[in-house]
Amino acid sequence: MEIAKVLHMIGGVGETSYDNDSSTPRKLTSMTGPIAKEAITALYSSISPSPSTLGIADLWRSAGANALFSVSELIKAVENMRHNNNEPLASQIFLNDLPGIDFNPVFRALPKFQKEKGRCFFAGVPGSFHDRLFPNKFLHFIHSSYILRFLSQVPEGIECNKGNISMASNSPPRVIDACHRQFQNDFLAFLKNRAQELVPGGRMVITFMGRRGKDPWNPEWELLAAALNEMVSEGLIEEEKVDMFNILHYKPCPSDVEAEVLKEGSFSIDRLEVSGPDWIAIDKEFGQRSNREDEEVGVYGTMRCMRAVAEPMLISHFGEGIMEDLFHRYRLVIIQQIAKEKTELINVTVSPTRRPA
């Protein structure tokens, strides 16, 4: 699996596109919004004299209805605190995504956005968030939601993770250790790169899809693996193909995040928090529902969002022909899971400040 080619959401505006199924991530992003607003207003207040331009980067943010949601909230927060300040402020906003991603849909939305928000200037920045993206001391603020759970490469030593498609509650300890080591390497490199790109005193707000503690239970992907294994048992997919398929991601707990920030050394941690509604609460507040059964258990929004994220990776390995059957089964196993116990989508959010050089 070539990461840069499959690590993207379903594009367009079709029924299963990310644009059509982005209410769940918007709900989760909005839960961490107060931390981001607090960070950017504190940043602005700390700069003397007041800056005429703020450089803001939103990483992995060129697709879907949420593409401009976070930066809109950040700009609004700064403008609200400077309502008595007559000095003009320009926001230079950089939207990052992988090479090959089509930036045109979000670019077409910019004229309306700029008319509403005023002095905002946008640029697309193609490149991997695992690498350098900007010159030294170039940015004031970096925002990132849900990208850093994706690993830069398949961890070494996970060949024994039979029947699973990611780190799971029944994975051998060596698999969990291998995924953790790869996360450590990736996140440390990310911090080193961003430390060079931020001005001293610059800030970041990074949100991971994470875990509350060390338990490796990974419900979204484990239930998808259950649906795939059901198809194996019926002879619809080869067992070997499932064993060879790996979702390149790791869901960190707060101590994982804190350890790497402290190890890298360029940042102080202002906030480190965990939040997250259960799947039913998400679906009741956001998203469409396909039928009465889904409405009762609150599965529809979560399942559709997962499809928008996972389908490009699944198609690259299994082909497109099994997708409808697979996600029908996936919906059913989610219904069974929610009937048994409350299941949460967990945010781990860290807000660090760049130390003086």
N, C-alpha and C positions, 0 to 999 in steps of 0.2 A: 504494500500500500504506500503510494507516494503522498506524503502528508499534505503538501501544498496544494495538491489537486483535489483532495477529498474533504479537507477540513473547511467546510463552508456550509451555510444554510441552503435550503431549497430556495432558489430565486424565483423571480416573477411574482405574479399575483394570483396564481392558481389556488385550488382548494387546499392543497397541502403545503403551500409555500410558507416560508417564515413570515413574510409580510402579512399573511392571513392568519397566522397562529402565534403572534408575538405578544399577546396580552399577558400570558403567564410570565415571561421574562420581564415585561414592563412592570408587573405587580411586584416581582422580587426586587427589581432595580429601584422602584419607588420606595421600598421599605428601607433602603440604605441611603435614600436621598438626603435626609437630614445630616448625615455624617459628611457627605460631599459638600453640601451647602455650608456647613460649619467650617470645613477645611478651606474652601475658596474665599470665604469672607474673612477668615483669620489671615490668610495669605495677603489679601488686598490691604487689610488694615496694617499689616506688618511692614509694608513697603513705604518708605519715606524718601523723597516726596511721593505723592500718589502717582502711580504709573499712568502713562497715556495709552499704553497697549498691554494687554495680557495675552501671553501665548499659551494656548490650551490644546492638549492632544487627547483624543478619545480613541483608544486602541481597539481594533477589530470591530469597526462600527460603520460599515458602508452599506449594509443591507437592512431591509425591513422597516416597519413603521417606527421602530425604536431608534433609527439611525441618528435622529436629531433630538431625541427626547432628553437625554442626559445633558447635552450642551445647552439646550434651551433652559433647563432648570438651573444650571450653573450661572448662565448670563443673568437670569432673572434675580438670583440671589444677590449677585454683586450690585446690580442696578437698584435693588430695593434698599441696600445699605448706603448707597451714595445718592439718594434722591435729592439731597440738598447741595450736592456738588455739581456746579455748572461746568466744570472742566470736562471736555469730551473724553470718552474712553472707547478705544477700539479693541475688539476681540479678534485675535488671529487664531483660527481654529483649524486643527489638522485632524482629518479623519483617516485612520489607518485600517488597512485590510491586506490580505495576502495578494501577491501578484496574480493576475488572471481574473480577479474578481471585478465585476462590472460596477464601476462607481456611478454610471450615468443615471440610474433611478434617483439616487439621493441628490445628485447635482441638479436634476430637473426640479427638485423640491426647494432648492435654495433661494430663487428669486422671491417667492412668497415669504420664506423664513426671514430673509434679510429685510424685506419691507416691514415686517412686524417687529423685528428685534433691533433694527438700526445698524450701527457700525460693526458689522460682523463680516470677516473676510475668511473664506474657506479654501482649503487645499486638500487634495487626496494624497495620501502617502502610502504607496504599495510597498509591502515588505513584511517579513516575519517579526512578530513581537519578541522572538527569541534572540534577535540580532539588533545591532544599532540601527536607529531610524532617523536621528536628528543630530545636528552639530553640537559641540560642547556648549553648555550653559545657554541653551536656546529657549527652553520652556519654563513657564512659571508653574504649570499645573498639568498633571497627567491623571486621566480617569480610565479605569479598566474594569469591565464587568464580565466575569465568567470565562475569560480566555485562558487563564493560567492553569486551569485543570487539564488542558490539553498538553501532552508531552511532546518534546521535539523528536523523539525516536522511540522505537519499541525497546523497552528495557531488556537488558540481557538476563537470561535465566528464567524466563516465564513459560518455557516450553511445557512445563508440567501442569499448567493451569487448564487441564482438560475439562471440557464442558462449560467453561466460562468464557466470556468475551471481554472481561476487564477484571480488575482487582475485585474480589467478592468475599463474602463471609466464609465461604468454604474453600478459599484459595489456600494452597500451601504457604507456610510462613516465608519461604524463600521468594515467592512471587510478590507478596506484600512488601518485603524488604527491597526487592528490585525496583518496584514502582516508586517506593519512597525515595530511594537513592536517585532515581532519574528526576523526580520532582525537585529534590534538593539541588541537583546540578542545574536544572533549568531555571528555577526561581532565583538562585544565586546569580546566574548569568544575567537574568532579567534586571535584577537590582543593580548590578554593576553598570549595565548599559544605561539605565534610567538615571543613575547617579551622575553620570557624565553629561547627560542631556539637560538636566535641571539646573537652574540657577541656585546658588546657596539660599536656603530658606524656602525654596520651591517645595511644593507638596504633591502628594499622590493620594488617591483613594482607589483601592484595589478590592474587588469583591470576587470571592471564589465560591463556586458551588462546592460546599464542603461537608464536614462532619462535626458533631458536637464533641466527640471524643475519639478514642483510638479504635473503636469497633469498626471493622471494615465493611459492614453492611452497606450495600450500594444498591438501593431498591430499583431505581429506574433501569439500570443496565442488567441487574440480575434477573429482573422479570422479563426483559427482552431476551436474555439468554434462555430462560425457561420456554419462551415461545419458539425459539429456534430449535431447542432440543426436542420439543414436542413434534416438530416437523421432521426431525431426524428419526424419531421413533416410528413415524408413519412412512418412512422411506422417501420423503419429499426433498430432503437435503442430505448430502453425504456428511457423516460424522466428522470426517477429516477436515472438511471445509469449515465447520464450526470451530474445531480445535485450532485451526490456523488463523482464525479471525480475532484480532485484538483491537479494542477501542483504546486509543492512546491517551488515556487520561488518569488522573489521580485526584481524589477529593481530600484536601488537607484538613486537619483539625487546627484549632487556634495555636497550639504549641508548635506544630510544624511551621506555620507562618512566622511566628515570633522568633523561632530559633534561627531561621535564615536571615531575617532582617538584622538581628543582633550580630550574627556571624559576619555579614557583609560589612557592617560598621559605618556606612555613610548616612544612615537615617536614624532619627529618634522616632519612637512610636507614640503618636498622640491618642489614637483610639484603636482598639482591637475588640471586635464584638461579634457575637453570634446571634442570628435571628432566623426566622423561617416559619411560614404557615404550613399547616398540613394540606394535602392535596385537595381535600374537600373544600376547605376555606378558599383556596385559590380559585377553584372552578365556580364557586358560588358568586364570587365577586367579579370575575373576568371571564371572557370567552363565550363562545357559542356552545350549544349542546345539540347533539345529534338525535337523541331520543330520550324517552322518559327514564329508562334504566340508567343511562349515563347521568342524567340530571340528578337522580336520587343519590348516587354515590359520588358525584363530583369528579369523574374520571376524564371527561372529554378534553378539557383544556390541557391537562398534563400530557395525555397521550398524543395529542396533535402537535404540541411543542416538541416533544421528543422525536416525533417522526420528522419534523422539519430539520432537526439537528442531525439525526442518525442516518436518514435515508441515503444521502450521497455516499457515505462510507459503506453502507450495506450494499448498495447497487454496484459499487466498484469491485466488491468481492463475490457476491452471490448472483448478481444480475438483477434486472428489473422485474422479471417475471413473478417472483414470489412476494413482492411487496404488499399487495392488497391482502393476501392470505396471512402473511406474517403480522401485519398490524391489526388485523381482525383478531387474531389470537392474542396479541399483546394487550388489546383492550380488555379481553376476557380475563387474563391473568391479573391485570391491574384491579379489576372489579373484585376478584377473589381476595387479593391482598388487602384492599381497603376494608372489605367486610371483616377481615380478621383483626386488624389493628390500625391505629392511627399512623400515618406515614407522612413525613415532613420533607420539604425541600429546604435545605439548610444553606444560609448565607454565612460565610466567614468574611468579614470586612476589616481591612487594616488601613489606617490613615497615618502614613509616616511623613516626616519633614526632613528635607535635605539639610544635613549639618553644614556649617561653614567649612569651606575647603581648608 
